[in-house]
């Protein structure tokens, strides 16, 4: 299929038109050659691009692409070097940010819940067309330390925990850098909030609210979506696979 045809297929799955995002979703660089092999990854960095070149891929599909709001729009410096490498090797770039977080089956939040065995009970954003966070319940109450250990083992990542109060039964989660959703989670009546990162004010909010906070890694919590997309594209007849470029953040 062509790059535009691949974008059309992904748009049908992920519905980016439903989101007000911080970057363009879809085809970000069109190398204008047929796509047979796709490499998926979390971030369109130089290391992933070099892996895609080694694999002789025709497209790179990521969660974190380029052209974020507030950054320079020019293809210079490191971004210029990345773009040249893709163009020179005929590799297109596609990226899906919030639509890939929120998708009920292919998304990062859905993948984290499956991996952890959490039962989703509703959206963290009940008024949104597509919530970027979820609410759920554990099969049985556990301690904060046990949940931290489960997350660490599942994600192969050291998890930072700010301890609240009591056992955990009701839970909210939003992968990536979702610190700003913590108050929303608290207002939803949960016992714990799981995301990728933490900022300084969240420490005090957790301690004073009694809601446990888990920073389980931005990269680690957002591998699920691109892994699911690789599997889905194989089902469409493409040669697709996920390649990890680990990040401690």
N, C-alpha and C positions, 0 to 999 in steps of 0.2 A: 504494500500500500504506500501511498505518498505521505509526506509529512502532514499535509492538510487532512488527508483521510484519517490518519492516526489521531490527530487533534479532534476531529469530528466524533470519532468513536469515544475518546476519553471524555469529551464534553457531554455526550449522551449519558455516560455513566455517572459523572461527578457533578453536573449541573452548576458550573461556575457562575452562571448569570444570577443565581440566588444569593450571592455573597458580595458584600462590600469589602474588598480585600486591600492589602498593602502593596500588592504587586500584580502584574498581569498574569492571569492563568491561561495556560494553553501553550501554543507554539511561540517560543521566544527567539529561536534562531532557526531559520529554514535553510538547510544545506541543499535542498532541491535535488534529492536523489531517492529512489525507492527504499523503503524501510523493510528490512527482513530481520535484522537483529537489534534488539533493544537492551541497553544496560540501565537498570534502575538503581537509584541511590538516594540518600537523604539530602545531600547538598551538592550543588554543581561547582565543586572546587577543582583545582588543578589536578589533584591526585586522582579523583574519579574520572576526569577527562582522560588522563593518561592511561588509566585502566581500560577505558572504553576504546581508546586507540589500539591498545595491545590486543583487545578482543575483536578488533575489526568491526565494531558496532556501527550501525547506521543512525542510531538515535540514542540520546541520553534522556531519561525521564526521572525527574527529581521532585522532592517536596519543597526544597529551598532553591529557587532559581535566582534570577537577576532582576535588576530594575526596581528596587525597593523604593518606596516613597521616602523622600528626604535625602537620598544619596545622589551623587552626580550621575546624570544620564549618559555621560560620554563613555565610549569603549576605549579607555586608555588605561595605562598601568597594568595591574594584575588582571582586571576584567578584559582589557584588550588582548592580553596574552592568552587568556582562556578562549576568547572568541576566535582568535586566529587559529588556534589549535583545532577547534571544531570545524571551521570553514576549510582549512587545509586538508582535513581528512574526511570531508563530506559528511559530517555528523550533525544532525539536527538536535536542538535542545527543546524539551517541553517541561513545564513545571506546573504543579498544582499545589496551592498552599491551603487555605481554609477549606476549600471543597474536599480535600483529601483528609483533613482532620475529622470532618463531620460525617462522612459517608457511613451509612448504617451497616454496611457489610465490608467495604474495602478500606474504611478509614482507620486512622491511627487510634482513635478512642475505642473503636470497635475491636481492633486487634489487641489492644492492651487488655480490654475486658475479657476477651477469649483466653488470652494467655494466663490471666490471673484467676479465671473462673468466677468472675463477678456477674451478677444478674442485674441487667439494666432495668430500672423502673421508670425512667422518664428523662426529659432533657433538663440540663442545667439552665438553659435559656428558654423558658416555656413560650415566650412570645415571638421568638425568631422562627423564620421559615426553616432554617436548618441550624440547630444548636451546635456550637463547637465544643460543648462539654456535656457530660452525662451524669445522671444520678443512679445509684444502685444500692443493692443490699448484699452483704456477704451471707453465705450459707449458714454460718454460725458465728457468734461474736468472737473476736480474737483481740489480743493485746496489740498495742502499737509496735512493740518490739518484734512480735511475730509477723506483722504486716511488713515491717521494714525488711526483715529477713526474706520473706517471700518475694518481695519486689527485687531485692538484690540478687537472689538466685535466678529469678526468671529473666531479668534484664542483663545479668552479668555486669552489674554496675553498682558502685558504692552509692548508697542512698542516704541523703541527709534528712534526718527526722527532727522536727521541732515538736516536742511532746506536749500534748494537750492534757485532757483528763478522761479517764475511764476507758472501757473497752470499745471496740469499733464494730458496729453493725451496719450503720448507714454511711455511705461513702459517695463522694463526688470526685470526678477526674476530668482533666483536660490536659492533653499532652502538650509538650513544648514549653514556651515561655508564657504561661497563663497565670502569673501571679495576680493580675488584676481581677481574676474571677474568684479569688478567695473569699471576699466579703459576700459575694453572691452565694457561694457554697455554704458559708456560715448561716446566712439568712434562710437557706433551704432546710436547715435543721439536721445537717449531717454530723457525723462524729469525726470524719477525716477527709482531707483533700489531698489528692495526688496529682502532681504536675511534673514538669521537667526541671524548672529552675525556681530560685527563690531570690527575693530582694530583701533588703534590711528591714523595712517596715513589717513584712509578713511574720518575722520572728515574734514581734511583740503582739501582733494580732492573734497569732496562734496561742501564745501563752495566756493572753487575757480573755480570749473567747473560750478556751478549753478545747478547741478543735485541733486535732493533730494535723500537721503539715508534713508532706513527704515530697522532697525534691529528688526525683528519680532519674534525672538526666534528660536534657533536651533531645539530644541525638538518640539516646537509648529508647525513649518513649515514642519516637517518631520514625522508627524503622518499619513499623508494621504496615503502613499504607503502601509504601513503594514495594514491599515484599508481596503484598496482596495483588498489586497491579501487575507485577511480573507474572504471577501465576495466571491472572485473568487474561493477559495477552498471549500466553502460551495456548490458552483455550481458543484464541482467535487465529491460531496458526502461525504466530510469530515465534522466533527464537528470542526469548526474553529471560533475563535472570538478574537477581539483585546482587549488588557488590557493595560490601561494607567498607567505609573508610572511617574507622573508629574515632570518636571524639570524647574527651573526658567531661565535656560540658553537658 
